[in-house]
């Protein structure tokens, strides 16, 4: 039997299949026991070939001892041996020993003993759900089968098994390679899982497979299971991380007891766990149950699992990037909507509602800080009666909101009754025990406290929820602060004509102010000039550095424009990265010097990440038109300045171009380009 060890490609499952295809009638269940197996594994091996009676295995400790004696006798005699267990079932052990292999036995069992001279009783038609009756044989028939297998094995090993194994190995290698290639073309995680699952069943004939994936934090969940009901077992989150750490990225074998600790509810099984890991990042585990995998198949499945993990991580990164983009876009949109609030009450209500939307909260409140009275008063409420709660107030430093206000630190609580920082009974008006309380400050001044509770799905709030709402509130607080100033000065109406991000006037104000300047200049017979400015390659800057960095760059550019503009000039954010300046009583030549001063100022500014841009820095292009020479109407002036700006972009960017009437005679240009890079 030395061939069995010399050829590492031989899979004993293929040997069993080959035996079953011989002329021999082998009703026995087959298994292999090797001296490399520990004594603790023998009961599981015996159980795998024992019959089921009324849905229960008959094997007990006495059976195990009988099998141990049978295996010892077989090893000593180097001949096949047959025995009858205490429950009347026959079994045999065939030696598989040789000079180059570890001593082992081929075991057969699960056949009921039949007395000589009797025949099998006719099989009754089983009722629905009833197990089939076990096969039967006489002791002599069992001995004859064992002897025939013993004599047949050398021939099979020499003439058939090697060829069959080589063919299977080649086929599986080819098929696995194609599956791995196809995984790289999968467009979604579900498509990748479907392909990998099908490959495991078809290529490796695995009876029971479980995919366990890492969820938020260290939690784990069953993604899919084949051959086993996912509801029949649970997952130990603590053991999940332990198993991942213990595997070190390599397949890990678990005994039945270890498996029961990891997946409570699974019993009488052993498992081989393949980490779904790409490099140092693990996304989960693939558990293969009840199969003794050949090292060849184990290596192929490991390759398949690694490729699947890499693809899943790719999808995770894509989803996270898409989520960040969507959140960034949504946040910018929310800030723009808040900027259009017609009153402070509408602003507060919008801030609360939008924060709740971001954190998926269904209830909450916004409490304004009254510095004079040292109290927090509710200015907006969600799922609470505002007329009722408006009469309620919290003293600074008292209660949960008061302590958050005085400490200046946000509070994230998963269970209000168990958290040592709160330790108070949950109030009946709240469905869950988790909440967020955030102090909203402008510089060192406390503006309000934002409270959110009752997550939509009933789960606890997370650090991600807290960070997202904090980031949004930090931007929105500028609107609150600005509205305070406007209200104190009786200039709240100005909020509707001001850009919230840069503090410059907006396009709505430009339309009115430009028409006023045209009428004044016409009456007084004076020129005035219009400068259109656009940050170069700003879309690339946003893509490379992110929207938050882009917002900072816009604010920095706006501040530079304020510094270089004269007191009588009007600086407007026209839209996106476009700006417009009205220069009263200024000729085109004079406007050129103002524009160049602005261009050089922007060029000298330092913007983080600007070295990644095509020009190596963030610059600005400018186009100039003047009244009345370049247009008698506001629309004509805007069109002329926009055309001059286009020429500046076309000529290489980071330059100032004066409008010339010949521009209009050349190829047509779309007015007000929305995306000049």
MARTIZA-904809 format. One record per residue (C-alpha): residue number from 1; x, y, z. Coordinates in pm, 1 decimal. Each point is the difference from the previous one (the first is absolute). Layout:
! residues N
NUM  X  Y  Z
...
This chain:
! residues 677
1  0.0  0.0  0.0
2  299.5  237.2  -20.4
3  -149.1  152.3  -313.4
4  -255.8  168.7  218.8
5  262.7  217.4  164.4
6  240.5  40.0  -291.5
7  -256.4  177.6  -218.7
8  -120.1  307.1  188.3
9  -259.5  68.9  -270.7
10  -208.5  -303.4  97.0
11  -328.5  94.1  164.5
12  -158.0  -275.0  210.9
13  -344.7  118.7  -107.8
14  100.2  -89.6  -355.8
15  116.5  -339.1  125.7
16  -343.2  -53.6  159.8
17  -174.8  99.8  -322.4
18  218.1  -237.3  -197.1
19  -76.8  -286.6  238.5
20  -373.9  60.7  -31.7
21  24.8  -26.8  -380.0
22  155.6  -350.4  10.4
23  -196.9  -320.4  -47.9
24  3.2  -42.8  376.5
25  -322.7  76.7  180.6
26  111.7  218.4  286.4
27  -294.9  109.5  217.0
28  236.6  125.5  270.9
29  67.2  362.8  83.0
30  372.4  65.7  -31.8
31  238.8  213.3  201.3
32  372.3  20.1  65.6
33  178.3  -11.3  335.8
34  369.5  82.0  19.2
35  240.0  -16.2  292.1
36  46.4  372.4  -60.5
37  -359.2  48.1  120.5
38  -30.9  60.8  372.0
39  -210.4  -231.0  216.8
40  -255.0  281.7  34.8
41  -69.0  -15.2  -374.3
42  -81.5  -372.0  -7.4
43  -359.0  43.4  138.8
44  -74.6  251.0  -276.4
45  143.2  -234.6  -263.9
46  -205.0  -292.4  133.7
47  -309.8  219.5  19.6
48  40.9  86.4  -369.9
49  -44.8  -367.9  -100.1
50  -257.8  -91.6  265.8
51  -367.1  -32.0  -98.4
52  -281.4  225.6  112.7
53  -284.5  -161.3  195.3
54  -297.2  225.0  72.3
55  219.2  291.8  -101.0
56  268.1  -78.7  261.7
57  350.8  -143.8  -29.5
58  35.7  -334.0  182.9
59  373.0  35.2  60.6
60  96.0  16.9  369.4
61  317.1  -34.4  207.4
62  -21.3  -380.2  -5.6
63  -15.5  9.3  -380.0
64  306.2  223.7  -10.1
65  192.0  -247.6  218.1
66  -100.5  -289.1  -228.6
67  122.5  193.7  -301.8
68  328.8  80.0  174.2
69  52.9  -373.0  66.8
70  -87.2  -82.5  -362.1
71  246.6  260.3  -133.4
72  277.1  -126.8  230.1
73  -57.9  -360.6  -115.6
74  2.1  109.5  -364.0
75  327.3  191.3  41.4
76  170.4  -294.6  173.8
77  -122.2  -267.8  -241.6
78  26.9  219.4  -310.2
79  -314.5  -178.9  -119.3
80  -362.6  113.7  -36.5
81  -209.3  -55.4  311.8
82  -380.1  -5.4  47.4
83  -202.0  53.4  318.2
84  -357.0  35.9  123.5
85  -86.2  291.8  229.7
86  -231.4  -16.1  300.0
87  -289.2  130.5  -212.6
88  30.3  -280.7  -255.2
89  176.9  192.5  -276.1
90  299.5  -136.6  -189.3
91  319.4  189.2  -62.2
92  341.2  -68.0  -148.4
93  349.1  146.0  6.6
94  246.1  -42.0  -289.1
95  370.0  82.3  57.7
96  150.5  273.3  -216.3
97  358.6  -18.2  118.0
98  329.8  6.5  -182.1
99  358.9  95.5  36.3
100  -56.9  357.7  -120.0
101  -329.8  91.8  156.0
102  -152.2  54.8  339.9
103  -188.4  -315.7  114.0
104  -369.8  38.2  -69.6
105  -319.2  -202.1  -35.4
106  -285.9  15.7  -244.8
107  -313.7  -37.6  212.5
108  -342.5  -119.7  -107.8
109  -322.4  1.3  200.9
110  -374.6  61.5  8.0
111  -108.1  -350.9  -117.5
112  -236.8  -206.7  216.0
113  107.0  -364.8  59.5
114  -219.7  -263.7  -168.9
115  10.4  -360.6  114.6
116  124.3  -259.6  -253.1
117  -277.3  -165.7  -198.8
118  -237.6  296.2  20.6
119  -75.8  258.1  -265.7
120  -65.5  369.8  15.1
121  -356.8  79.2  94.6
122  -182.7  183.1  -279.5
123  37.5  369.5  47.9
124  -314.8  170.7  117.1
125  -106.1  322.2  -162.4
126  125.1  263.4  245.1
127  -240.2  262.5  126.3
128  69.9  362.1  -75.2
129  297.8  118.8  203.0
130  83.3  -349.8  133.2
131  366.6  -107.4  -34.2
132  80.3  -291.7  -233.2
133  80.5  -338.5  161.7
134  375.8  -73.8  25.0
135  149.6  -261.7  -238.2
136  81.5  -348.5  137.9
137  261.1  -272.4  -61.3
138  128.9  -317.0  164.5
139  331.5  0.5  182.6
140  146.5  -217.6  -276.8
141  -119.5  244.6  -269.3
142  158.6  286.3  192.4
143  328.8  -194.0  30.2
144  -9.7  -79.6  -374.9
145  -54.7  369.4  -86.4
146  288.4  105.8  226.4
147  233.4  -263.3  -151.1
148  -96.4  98.9  -355.5
149  65.0  368.8  73.4
150  332.9  -87.4  159.7
151  111.4  -193.5  -308.6
152  -142.5  257.7  -242.0
153  165.0  308.7  152.2
154  354.1  -48.0  -140.2
155  -140.5  -42.0  -349.4
156  -215.2  310.6  34.0
157  288.5  204.0  132.9
158  238.3  -113.6  -271.3
159  -227.6  -1.1  -303.3
160  -295.9  231.7  49.5
161  15.5  233.2  295.2
162  309.3  193.7  -106.3
163  -144.1  63.5  -343.3
164  -337.5  98.4  139.1
165  157.2  224.0  261.9
166  219.7  174.8  -254.5
167  -298.3  61.3  -225.1
168  -204.9  138.0  289.5
169  289.0  218.4  111.8
170  47.8  145.5  -348.6
171  -373.8  59.1  -42.6
172  -34.9  170.6  337.2
173  307.7  216.0  -53.9
174  -135.3  117.2  -335.5
175  -349.7  58.5  133.9
176  128.3  183.2  309.5
177  214.2  224.8  -217.8
178  -302.7  92.1  -210.8
179  -214.1  65.3  308.8
180  269.6  228.7  145.3
181  13.5  190.8  -328.3
182  -377.3  26.7  -9.1
183  -5.8  133.3  357.3
184  203.9  295.9  -123.2
185  -278.9  79.6  -246.0
186  -286.6  -20.4  250.7
187  -187.0  328.4  26.2
188  -135.3  -45.9  353.6
189  65.5  -182.9  325.6
190  -312.1  -214.5  -40.9
191  116.8  -108.5  -346.4
192  344.1  -88.8  140.8
193  -154.3  -204.2  284.6
194  -229.3  -182.3  -239.5
195  291.7  -95.5  -224.7
196  222.9  -111.4  290.5
197  -279.9  -204.4  159.9
198  -76.7  -177.8  -326.2
199  369.9  -77.9  -49.6
200  32.2  -151.2  348.4
201  -295.8  -231.1  -58.1
202  76.5  -101.3  -359.0
203  380.3  -23.6  8.3
204  59.5  -131.6  351.9
205  -329.3  -175.8  81.9
206  -25.5  164.9  342.0
207  -313.1  -106.6  194.1
208  -13.7  284.9  252.4
209  144.9  349.0  -43.1
210  -50.0  318.0  205.6
211  112.0  353.7  -86.1
212  42.0  220.0  309.0
213  68.1  368.6  -67.1
214  125.1  277.6  225.2
215  -254.5  274.0  61.4
216  40.1  337.2  169.6
217  264.4  -16.6  270.9
218  89.9  -358.4  91.8
219  -349.6  -143.9  -49.7
220  -56.2  -282.9  -244.9
221  -298.9  -128.7  -193.7
222  -78.1  -298.7  -221.4
223  -6.4  116.4  -360.1
224  -102.0  -335.0  -146.5
225  -0.4  -371.5  84.7
226  -28.6  -308.6  -220.4
227  -117.4  -335.1  128.8
228  -91.2  138.9  341.9
229  -275.0  223.6  140.0
230  147.3  340.5  101.6
231  -267.4  25.7  270.4
232  128.5  -316.5  169.4
233  309.9  166.4  145.7
234  131.2  332.7  126.0
235  336.2  179.8  -12.7
236  223.8  86.6  292.7
237  140.7  345.2  -83.3
238  283.8  -38.1  247.9
239  99.5  -339.3  -137.5
240  -25.7  132.3  -356.1
241  282.3  247.8  60.0
242  200.1  -260.5  194.9
243  -25.0  -246.3  -288.3
244  110.7  265.2  -248.0
245  299.6  90.4  217.0
246  89.2  -365.6  57.3
247  -4.2  -83.7  -371.0
248  265.9  259.1  -90.3
249  -149.7  5.4  -348.1
250  26.4  -378.5  -53.8
251  -265.3  -278.1  7.2
252  -82.1  -108.3  354.0
253  -146.4  -334.3  112.0
254  -257.4  -3.5  281.6
255  -120.8  -299.6  194.6
256  -367.2  -55.3  70.9
257  25.3  160.9  344.8
258  193.3  300.6  -132.7
259  -250.7  39.8  -280.1
260  -288.4  -7.1  249.0
261  161.5  288.5  190.4
262  46.7  201.7  -319.0
263  -339.0  -86.2  -156.1
264  -231.8  -98.9  289.2
265  -262.6  -243.3  -124.1
266  227.3  -199.9  -231.5
267  73.5  -342.2  152.3
268  193.2  -314.7  -93.3
269  188.4  173.2  -277.5
270  354.9  95.5  -77.1
271  91.2  294.0  -219.8
272  280.1  145.2  -205.1
273  -10.9  381.0  6.4
274  142.3  206.1  -284.2
275  53.4  369.7  83.8
276  -146.1  230.4  -263.3
277  304.9  221.6  15.5
278  194.5  218.1  -241.2
279  334.0  102.6  143.4
280  -61.7  112.8  356.4
281  -370.1  77.8  -52.7
282  -251.3  -272.5  90.0
283  -364.6  20.1  -102.1
284  -118.1  -332.0  138.7
285  33.3  -378.0  0.0
286  -94.1  -290.8  -222.8
287  -90.1  -305.8  210.0
288  9.6  -343.4  -169.2
289  -175.7  -262.5  215.5
290  21.8  -379.7  13.8
291  263.1  -45.7  -270.4
292  358.3  -126.5  13.5
293  151.9  218.8  -269.3
294  303.3  -115.0  -190.5
295  288.6  252.7  18.2
296  -40.6  54.3  -373.5
297  -364.1  104.2  32.2
298  77.1  194.2  315.5
299  257.9  205.9  -188.9
300  -242.1  67.8  -287.5
301  -279.8  104.2  236.4
302  245.6  226.4  183.1
303  84.6  171.7  -330.5
304  -369.2  36.6  -76.1
305  -71.1  142.6  348.2
306  284.4  252.0  -28.9
307  -120.7  118.7  -339.4
308  -356.5  28.2  127.8
309  125.2  201.6  299.5
310  190.5  236.7  -227.8
311  -308.0  54.6  -211.8
312  -222.2  56.9  304.9
313  246.2  256.1  138.7
314  -5.1  174.3  -336.6
315  -378.2  23.2  14.7
316  18.2  121.1  362.4
317  242.2  275.7  -95.5
318  -218.4  99.2  -295.2
319  -310.6  7.4  219.9
320  177.6  203.7  268.1
321  132.0  246.2  -258.3
322  -345.3  29.9  -152.3
323  -152.4  47.1  345.1
324  251.3  275.8  83.8
325  -70.2  170.8  -330.1
326  -372.8  -19.5  52.6
327  30.1  129.3  355.9
328  226.1  282.7  -114.1
329  -241.2  96.3  -275.9
330  -295.7  -31.5  233.3
331  170.8  207.8  269.3
332  83.6  276.6  -246.2
333  -358.5  -5.0  -121.6
334  -127.5  18.9  357.2
335  220.7  298.3  79.9
336  -127.8  172.2  -313.5
337  -358.0  -66.8  105.8
338  67.3  130.3  350.5
339  150.5  314.9  -147.9
340  -336.6  77.6  -157.5
341  -187.9  -16.2  330.2
342  -228.4  299.8  29.2
343  18.6  21.0  381.4
344  197.7  -118.5  298.2
345  -278.4  -243.2  92.4
346  15.4  -155.4  -345.1
347  379.5  -19.9  25.9
348  -13.9  -179.5  337.0
349  -269.5  -238.2  -121.2
350  199.5  -76.6  -313.7
351  319.2  -64.8  198.0
352  -180.0  -246.8  228.0
353  -184.9  -179.8  -280.7
354  309.1  -32.7  -218.2
355  216.0  -123.2  288.3
356  -266.2  -258.8  81.3
357  -5.7  -107.6  -364.8
358  378.2  -48.8  -6.9
359  -3.0  -209.3  320.6
360  -330.9  -175.2  -86.1
361  -154.8  127.3  324.1
362  -375.7  32.5  40.7
363  -10.3  238.2  295.3
364  209.6  277.2  148.7
365  29.8  363.6  100.8
366  214.9  308.7  -53.0
367  60.0  199.2  319.0
368  129.9  358.4  -31.5
369  231.5  130.0  271.0
370  -107.3  320.4  175.6
371  323.4  142.7  136.5
372  -168.6  261.5  218.4
373  -226.3  -248.1  179.0
374  244.5  -294.5  -25.7
375  -275.9  -223.9  -134.2
376  -68.5  -221.0  -299.0
377  -336.7  59.2  -168.3
378  -155.0  -226.2  -264.1
379  -22.4  183.8  -333.4
380  -94.0  -299.2  -219.4
381  -130.1  -350.2  71.2
382  -61.1  -315.0  -201.3
383  -283.3  -238.1  96.2
384  -60.6  214.6  304.8
385  -264.1  266.6  54.8
386  186.0  328.6  -51.2
387  -254.8  218.9  185.0
388  33.8  -234.4  297.2
389  378.1  -33.4  4.8
390  61.0  370.7  -60.0
391  -102.5  61.6  358.6
392  272.1  -239.7  118.2
393  356.6  109.8  60.7
394  317.8  -157.5  135.8
395  249.6  179.6  219.7
396  358.9  14.5  -120.2
397  191.9  -291.9  153.8
398  -312.9  -189.1  109.0
399  -166.4  -297.7  -164.2
400  148.6  -181.3  -299.7
401  -19.8  293.3  -243.0
402  123.1  244.6  264.7
403  304.8  -215.0  80.8
404  79.1  -40.5  -370.0
405  -19.0  378.9  -38.1
406  235.1  65.1  291.5
407  250.8  -273.4  -89.0
408  14.9  90.2  -367.3
409  31.2  -371.0  -87.8
410  -257.3  -194.2  -202.6
411  -176.7  -295.4  161.1
412  -73.0  -329.2  -176.6
413  -204.0  -243.1  213.0
414  -105.4  -351.6  -97.8
415  -209.4  -67.6  310.9
416  -109.7  288.6  219.2
417  -76.9  -234.6  289.8
418  337.2  -179.1  1.1
419  239.1  274.6  -103.5
420  179.3  125.8  313.2
421  -5.1  357.3  -137.6
422  -380.4  6.9  -1.2
423  -136.3  -295.6  201.0
424  -361.4  117.0  -2.5
425  -328.1  -170.0  -99.3
426  -97.7  38.6  -363.1
427  -281.0  247.4  -50.9
428  -328.3  -144.7  -139.2
429  -7.0  235.5  -300.1
430  315.4  -163.3  -142.0
431  -15.6  -340.8  -170.4
432  368.8  -88.0  41.5
433  266.1  58.4  265.8
434  266.5  137.7  -236.0
435  49.7  370.5  -74.4
436  248.0  266.4  -112.1
437  50.0  339.2  164.9
438  233.4  248.0  -173.0
439  110.5  346.9  112.4
440  5.4  233.2  -301.5
441  255.8  278.2  36.9
442  131.4  286.0  -209.1
443  360.7  54.1  99.9
444  -24.0  6.0  382.3
445  -363.2  104.3  16.7
446  -270.9  -259.3  70.3
447  -289.7  39.7  -243.1
448  -225.0  -297.2  73.1
449  -19.7  -368.1  95.1
450  -129.2  -245.6  -259.8
451  -172.3  -314.9  132.9
452  -94.1  -300.3  -216.9
453  -174.8  -322.7  107.3
454  -189.6  -306.1  -126.3
455  190.3  -130.1  -303.1
456  -237.4  -112.2  -275.7
457  96.1  -368.7  13.3
458  6.7  -10.3  379.5
459  377.8  -49.9  15.8
460  254.1  205.4  195.0
461  164.9  313.4  -133.5
462  362.4  -42.6  -108.4
463  317.2  206.4  -8.6
464  -60.6  44.3  -373.4
465  -340.1  157.8  74.9
466  155.9  230.9  257.2
467  283.3  110.8  -229.8
468  -234.4  62.2  -291.7
469  -240.0  216.4  198.9
470  288.6  187.9  164.0
471  150.2  80.7  -339.4
472  -333.0  121.0  -135.5
473  -76.9  206.5  310.2
474  345.5  162.4  -15.2
475  -85.6  134.6  -345.7
476  -358.7  88.1  82.6
477  99.0  195.7  311.4
478  150.2  266.6  -226.5
479  -349.5  62.3  -134.0
480  -136.6  27.5  353.4
481  273.2  242.0  97.6
482  -52.0  203.3  -312.9
483  -374.8  12.4  52.0
484  60.9  127.3  353.6
485  208.2  287.7  -131.5
486  -251.9  82.2  -270.0
487  -287.7  -5.2  245.2
488  178.9  218.8  253.6
489  77.8  255.4  -267.4
490  -343.8  -16.3  -159.6
491  152.3  -144.6  -319.6
492  -143.9  -348.6  -12.0
493  -120.9  65.3  -353.8
494  362.3  12.3  -113.4
495  30.6  -371.0  75.6
496  -198.5  -78.1  -314.8
497  258.0  175.4  -223.6
498  314.7  -139.3  163.8
499  188.2  -319.1  -83.4
500  19.0  -208.5  322.8
501  332.2  -166.7  -82.2
502  212.4  302.8  -89.7
503  -193.9  286.8  155.4
504  -0.7  180.5  -337.4
505  -308.1  132.6  -170.7
506  -181.1  -257.8  -211.8
507  -126.8  0.5  -357.9
508  -339.1  131.2  102.5
509  163.5  313.2  141.0
510  219.2  35.3  -313.1
511  -298.7  23.3  -231.5
512  -148.1  286.9  197.8
513  326.8  181.3  67.5
514  119.9  -27.5  -362.7
515  -316.0  156.2  -133.1
516  27.5  280.5  257.3
517  361.2  70.4  -102.5
518  -90.0  1.0  -371.1
519  -278.1  254.6  57.2
520  224.9  220.4  217.1
521  288.1  -6.7  -247.3
522  -235.0  81.7  -286.4
523  -145.4  298.3  186.0
524  343.0  133.8  99.5
525  164.0  -90.7  -331.5
526  269.7  -205.5  176.0
527  152.1  -336.4  -84.0
528  5.8  -297.9  228.3
529  159.9  -342.9  -40.4
530  -95.3  -356.3  67.7
531  248.5  -279.4  82.9
532  -91.5  -365.7  -39.7
533  242.1  -228.3  193.5
534  21.4  -378.8  13.5
535  236.8  -221.7  205.5
536  206.5  -218.2  -234.7
537  -28.6  -380.0  14.5
538  -226.5  25.5  303.0
539  -195.3  -315.3  -87.6
540  327.2  -196.1  3.7
541  90.2  163.0  335.2
542  -336.3  -109.8  142.8
543  40.8  -356.9  -128.7
544  357.1  -29.2  134.7
545  -32.3  183.8  331.5
546  -370.2  -46.4  77.7
547  -295.3  233.9  34.5
548  94.8  122.5  347.1
549  342.1  110.5  -126.2
550  -175.6  153.7  -299.9
551  -227.5  200.2  229.5
552  302.0  127.7  191.7
553  167.3  99.4  -326.5
554  -310.0  194.5  -108.5
555  -9.9  185.1  331.0
556  370.9  79.1  -26.4
557  -41.0  131.1  -354.3
558  -298.9  209.1  108.4
559  203.2  156.3  282.2
560  278.3  83.8  -246.9
561  -253.0  176.2  -222.0
562  -127.5  204.7  292.3
563  353.5  108.9  85.0
564  93.0  105.5  -352.4
565  -333.6  165.1  -88.7
566  -64.8  366.9  72.5
567  -266.6  104.9  248.0
568  -231.4  110.2  -279.3
569  41.3  -327.4  -198.2
570  -260.5  -274.3  25.7
571  126.9  -360.3  28.7
572  -249.9  -276.2  -84.4
573  12.1  -377.9  -2.1
574  -169.7  -68.9  -330.8
575  -24.7  -377.5  44.0
576  229.3  -296.1  65.9
577  358.6  128.0  -43.1
578  -106.2  308.4  -202.2
579  14.2  353.1  139.0
580  -102.4  339.0  -134.3
581  124.1  346.8  94.3
582  -174.1  329.6  -78.8
583  246.0  292.0  -16.8
584  -195.4  330.9  3.1
585  144.8  300.9  -188.4
586  282.9  -218.0  -135.6
587  121.5  -21.6  -359.9
588  108.7  -324.4  -165.1
589  367.9  93.9  31.7
590  -34.9  79.3  371.1
591  -194.4  -320.9  50.7
592  287.6  -195.3  -154.9
593  237.5  109.0  278.4
594  -258.4  -95.5  265.8
595  -48.3  -339.7  -164.3
596  374.0  -63.0  -21.1
597  42.0  91.2  365.6
598  -267.4  -257.3  86.1
599  156.7  -266.3  -228.7
600  342.8  43.5  158.2
601  -148.9  -11.5  350.0
602  -172.5  -333.8  -71.7
603  315.9  -136.0  -164.6
604  202.6  86.6  313.0
605  -248.0  -167.4  238.5
606  82.9  -349.0  124.6
607  -277.9  -257.1  -39.1
608  52.3  -349.5  150.0
609  33.9  -263.0  -274.9
610  32.7  249.2  -285.8
611  324.4  -162.5  -122.3
612  -214.5  -281.2  -142.2
613  -161.0  240.3  -249.9
614  118.7  23.6  -363.2
615  154.8  345.7  59.5
616  147.7  -107.2  332.9
617  -206.4  257.8  190.8
618  -354.0  130.6  28.4
619  -32.1  310.3  -219.5
620  -274.3  219.5  -142.0
621  -95.1  120.0  -349.6
622  -178.0  332.1  -57.1
623  -197.6  163.8  -278.5
624  -84.1  375.7  -11.2
625  -276.3  193.7  -175.8
626  -93.5  367.3  41.4
627  -309.0  214.8  -35.3
628  -93.0  139.3  -244.1
629  265.3  -110.5  -249.8
630  -58.1  -373.9  34.9
631  -373.7  3.4  60.4
632  -289.8  225.7  88.5
633  -198.8  -256.3  199.7
634  84.5  -211.7  302.9
635  -43.0  -315.5  -204.0
636  237.0  122.2  -273.9
637  264.8  96.2  256.1
638  -20.7  -338.6  171.2
639  24.3  -176.3  -336.2
640  304.1  207.6  -101.8
641  183.4  -57.5  328.7
642  -82.6  -370.2  -14.6
643  137.2  -21.8  -355.5
644  321.4  174.1  105.3
645  31.6  -247.9  288.4
646  -38.9  -286.0  -245.8
647  289.3  141.9  -205.8
648  212.6  15.3  315.2
649  -68.7  -368.5  61.5
650  66.6  -83.7  -362.7
651  334.6  182.5  1.0
652  139.1  -203.1  288.9
653  -175.8  126.9  317.6
654  144.9  217.3  279.9
655  -35.1  315.9  -205.6
656  -223.1  304.5  -56.1
657  -164.0  64.6  -336.4
658  -179.6  320.5  -109.7
659  -310.1  -47.3  -209.6
660  40.7  75.9  -369.4
661  -288.0  24.1  -244.8
662  175.4  -249.2  -229.1
663  -64.5  -273.1  258.9
664  -368.1  -6.4  -91.3
665  83.6  -64.0  -368.6
666  192.4  -318.5  73.0
667  -137.9  -344.8  84.5
668  -308.4  8.6  225.5
669  47.7  -44.0  372.1
670  -264.4  -119.4  244.8
671  -77.8  288.1  235.5
672  57.8  -61.9  369.6
673  187.2  -327.0  -22.8
674  -84.5  -198.7  311.2
675  315.2  -208.6  3.6
676  315.9  183.0  -106.8
677  291.9  -210.1  122.7
